[in-house]
Amino acid sequence: MLKDAGFDDVIAEDRTDQFVKVLQKELDSLEKEKDDFISDFSEEDYDEIVSGWKSKLVRSSSAGEQRWGLFIATKK
């Protein structure tokens, strides 16, 4: 796709594993601070964020529906 758009020297790297690790770390951190988060915001906000992170983890890891990549290219 990048080459079709006029880019050269395209490098593509699958960064899904890295993304999943970061998501899991952030989710673990948020879950440890649940009470503080809820006192600053709301339980509804907490539940929405946790649900979103868990959905991303499922899509990115076990289901494989979502992949994360790093793309580097040059355009002349």
Backbone as a chain_set.jsonl record, in Angstrom:
{"seq": "MLKDAGFDDVIAEDRTDQFVKVLQKELDSLEKEKDDFISDFSEEDYDEIVSGWKSKLVRSSSAGEQRWGLFIATKK", "coords": {"N": [[0.823, -1.186, 0.0], [1.933, 1.264, 0.81], [3.966, 1.523, -1.07], [2.43, 1.732, -3.366], [1.483, 4.255, -2.957], [3.578, 5.821, -3.568], [5.848, 5.648, -1.978], [9.193, 4.661, -1.101], [11.729, 2.235, -0.18], [10.473, 0.76, 1.906], [9.864, -0.289, 5.159], [8.452, -2.633, 7.243], [7.228, -3.53, 10.374], [5.918, -5.872, 12.621], [4.387, -4.968, 15.478], [2.737, -5.979, 17.376], [3.041, -7.711, 19.639], [4.54, -6.105, 21.377], [2.741, -3.991, 21.759], [0.614, -5.332, 23.026], [1.836, -6.064, 25.433], [2.302, -3.522, 26.553], [-0.343, -2.578, 26.791], [-1.338, -4.482, 28.638], [0.269, -3.947, 30.862], [-0.514, -1.299, 31.444], [-3.216, -1.735, 32.001], [-3.035, -3.439, 34.248], [-1.846, -1.642, 36.039], [-3.832, 0.341, 36.252], [-5.907, -1.179, 37.365], [-4.841, -1.737, 39.876], [-4.964, 0.737, 41.017], [-7.63, 1.292, 41.278], [-9.555, 2.285, 43.221], [-8.578, 4.883, 43.763], [-8.766, 6.005, 41.199], [-11.535, 5.929, 40.752], [-12.374, 7.644, 42.772], [-11.405, 10.048, 41.811], [-12.638, 10.275, 39.348], [-15.13, 8.473, 38.033], [-16.994, 5.446, 38.723], [-18.2, 4.494, 36.467], [-16.616, 5.645, 34.431], [-14.212, 4.305, 34.984], [-14.971, 1.591, 34.524], [-15.578, 1.735, 31.798], [-13.087, 2.374, 30.62], [-11.499, 0.166, 31.42], [-12.921, -1.907, 30.202], [-12.586, -1.204, 27.509], [-9.772, -1.483, 27.207], [-9.503, -4.218, 27.737], [-10.961, -5.28, 25.613], [-9.352, -4.47, 23.451], [-7.093, -6.001, 24.034], [-8.074, -8.609, 23.637], [-8.76, -8.492, 20.898], [-6.241, -8.044, 19.829], [-4.567, -10.09, 20.705], [-5.509, -13.006, 21.307], [-7.664, -13.314, 19.432], [-6.627, -12.162, 17.158], [-7.534, -10.232, 15.413], [-6.791, -7.607, 15.266], [-3.903, -5.933, 14.442], [-0.754, -4.435, 15.169], [1.475, -2.135, 13.836], [4.716, -0.922, 12.776], [5.759, 1.355, 10.471], [8.132, 2.391, 8.208], [9.263, 4.595, 5.784], [10.394, 6.19, 2.755], [9.82, 9.081, 0.753], [10.246, 10.317, -2.394]], "CA": [[0.0, 0.0, 0.0], [2.804, 2.441, 0.842], [4.646, 1.612, -2.367], [1.426, 2.237, -4.311], [1.308, 5.684, -2.684], [4.781, 6.525, -3.98], [6.935, 5.532, -1.01], [10.258, 3.7, -1.391], [12.467, 1.736, 0.984], [9.458, 0.504, 2.928], [10.159, -1.264, 6.204], [7.256, -2.887, 8.044], [7.477, -4.395, 11.521], [4.756, -6.207, 13.443], [4.64, -4.558, 16.86], [1.587, -6.408, 18.164], [3.46, -8.225, 20.95], [4.926, -4.951, 22.189], [1.518, -3.268, 22.086], [-0.128, -6.134, 23.998], [2.54, -5.936, 26.718], [2.039, -2.174, 27.078], [-1.748, -2.555, 27.213], [-1.49, -5.279, 29.856], [0.923, -3.204, 31.947], [-1.376, -0.167, 31.785], [-4.427, -2.277, 32.618], [-2.661, -3.876, 35.597], [-1.62, -0.439, 36.84], [-5.13, 0.959, 36.516], [-6.674, -2.03, 38.278], [-4.263, -1.568, 41.216], [-5.343, 2.072, 41.499], [-9.065, 1.418, 41.003], [-10.245, 3.169, 44.169], [-8.127, 6.261, 43.53], [-9.324, 6.452, 39.925], [-12.973, 6.163, 40.936], [-12.569, 8.847, 43.599], [-11.112, 11.216, 40.972], [-13.545, 10.315, 38.199], [-16.338, 7.742, 38.413], [-16.911, 4.007, 38.461], [-18.576, 4.335, 35.058], [-15.403, 5.932, 33.65], [-13.285, 3.192, 35.217], [-15.473, 0.405, 33.821], [-15.468, 1.966, 30.358], [-11.674, 2.285, 30.24], [-11.07, -1.227, 31.592], [-13.574, -2.686, 29.147], [-11.926, -0.884, 26.242], [-8.448, -2.102, 27.193], [-9.67, -5.676, 27.634], [-11.383, -5.556, 24.234], [-8.159, -4.345, 22.603], [-6.242, -7.162, 24.299], [-8.67, -9.771, 22.963], [-8.619, -8.312, 19.446], [-4.833, -8.045, 19.435], [-3.825, -11.301, 21.055], [-6.102, -14.311, 21.005], [-8.481, -13.308, 18.216], [-5.776, -11.787, 16.036], [-8.264, -9.362, 14.488], [-6.156, -6.292, 15.216], [-2.447, -6.002, 14.484], [-0.129, -3.128, 15.312], [2.705, -2.137, 13.062], [5.569, 0.25, 12.599], [6.085, 1.475, 9.057], [9.108, 3.431, 7.906], [9.424, 4.68, 4.335], [10.803, 7.496, 2.239], [9.117, 9.509, -0.454], [11.125, 11.226, -3.136]], "C": [[0.874, 1.26, 0.0], [3.539, 2.619, -0.483], [3.692, 2.148, -3.429], [1.199, 3.738, -4.148], [2.575, 6.484, -2.987], [5.941, 6.476, -3.0], [7.921, 4.456, -1.446], [10.873, 3.232, -0.076], [11.535, 1.477, 2.168], [9.931, -0.594, 3.885], [8.894, -1.4, 7.051], [7.6, -3.876, 9.149], [6.176, -4.62, 12.276], [5.104, -5.89, 14.897], [3.504, -4.99, 17.797], [1.992, -6.888, 19.554], [3.836, -7.09, 21.895], [3.686, -4.194, 22.66], [0.72, -4.01, 23.159], [0.519, -6.024, 25.38], [2.278, -4.574, 27.358], [0.599, -2.07, 27.576], [-1.932, -3.297, 28.531], [-0.885, -4.56, 31.055], [0.047, -2.037, 32.404], [-2.652, -0.635, 32.478], [-4.14, -2.726, 34.049], [-2.487, -2.685, 36.531], [-2.941, 0.228, 37.212], [-5.934, 0.139, 37.518], [-6.143, -1.93, 39.713], [-4.699, -0.25, 41.852], [-6.84, 2.344, 41.321], [-9.747, 2.431, 41.925], [-9.858, 4.635, 43.98], [-8.729, 6.822, 42.249], [-10.797, 6.813, 40.096], [-13.221, 7.406, 41.79], [-12.3, 10.124, 42.805], [-12.108, 11.381, 39.826], [-14.857, 9.645, 38.585], [-16.138, 6.257, 38.127], [-17.284, 3.712, 37.01], [-17.372, 4.595, 34.145], [-14.404, 4.785, 33.764], [-13.704, 1.964, 34.405], [-15.323, 0.541, 32.311], [-14.02, 1.823, 29.879], [-11.18, 0.849, 30.328], [-11.666, -2.104, 30.497], [-12.909, -2.455, 27.795], [-10.563, -1.53, 26.122], [-8.557, -3.613, 27.027], [-10.108, -6.071, 26.224], [-10.203, -5.478, 23.274], [-7.243, -5.543, 22.79], [-6.771, -8.404, 23.594], [-8.483, -9.66, 21.46], [-7.175, -8.472, 18.996], [-4.13, -9.364, 19.704], [-4.526, -12.561, 20.593], [-6.883, -14.33, 19.697], [-7.663, -12.962, 16.978], [-6.441, -10.876, 15.021], [-7.579, -8.015, 14.295], [-4.654, -6.481, 15.362], [-1.913, -4.584, 14.577], [1.209, -3.155, 14.61], [3.44, -0.817, 13.107], [5.982, 0.252, 11.14], [7.02, 2.655, 8.861], [9.319, 3.418, 6.399], [9.908, 6.076, 3.959], [10.006, 7.8, 0.984], [9.976, 10.555, -1.135], [10.338, 12.209, -3.955]], "O": [[0.589, 2.213, -0.725], [3.711, 3.741, -0.957], [4.095, 2.927, -4.293], [0.773, 4.413, -5.086], [2.642, 7.679, -2.701], [6.924, 7.196, -3.176], [7.542, 3.468, -2.076], [10.576, 3.764, 0.993], [11.789, 1.926, 3.286], [10.341, -1.676, 3.464], [8.336, -0.405, 7.515], [8.187, -4.927, 8.896], [5.426, -3.679, 12.538], [6.018, -6.487, 15.468], [3.338, -4.428, 18.879], [1.36, -6.517, 20.543], [3.488, -7.117, 23.076], [3.596, -3.803, 23.824], [0.209, -3.392, 24.093], [-0.181, -5.904, 26.385], [2.059, -4.484, 28.566], [0.349, -1.536, 28.657], [-2.603, -2.802, 29.438], [-1.463, -4.565, 32.142], [-0.116, -1.809, 33.603], [-3.114, -0.005, 33.429], [-4.913, -2.429, 34.96], [-2.931, -2.719, 37.679], [-3.137, 0.63, 38.359], [-6.567, 0.695, 38.415], [-6.919, -2.03, 40.664], [-4.792, -0.139, 43.075], [-7.259, 3.498, 41.225], [-10.438, 3.333, 41.453], [-10.712, 5.52, 44.032], [-9.153, 7.977, 42.212], [-11.246, 7.866, 39.644], [-14.181, 8.139, 41.551], [-12.894, 11.165, 43.086], [-12.383, 12.499, 39.391], [-15.619, 10.194, 39.381], [-15.234, 5.866, 37.388], [-16.745, 2.788, 36.4], [-17.14, 3.848, 33.195], [-13.825, 4.349, 32.769], [-12.893, 1.374, 33.691], [-14.982, -0.423, 31.626], [-13.769, 1.213, 28.84], [-10.516, 0.364, 29.413], [-10.975, -2.951, 29.933], [-12.695, -3.395, 27.03], [-10.218, -2.066, 25.069], [-7.798, -4.218, 26.27], [-9.664, -7.094, 25.702], [-10.065, -6.319, 22.386], [-6.675, -6.049, 21.822], [-5.997, -9.167, 23.016], [-8.089, -10.63, 20.813], [-6.915, -8.978, 17.904], [-3.188, -9.717, 18.994], [-4.154, -13.126, 19.565], [-6.765, -15.285, 18.929], [-7.973, -13.417, 15.877], [-5.969, -10.756, 13.891], [-7.771, -7.358, 13.271], [-4.192, -7.12, 16.308], [-2.554, -3.641, 14.113], [1.988, -4.095, 14.774], [2.885, 0.236, 13.421], [6.499, -0.745, 10.634], [6.735, 3.773, 9.292], [9.528, 2.361, 5.805], [9.836, 7.013, 4.754], [9.578, 6.903, 0.258], [10.378, 11.548, -0.528], [10.922, 13.047, -4.642]]}, "num_chains": 1, "name": "protein.A"}
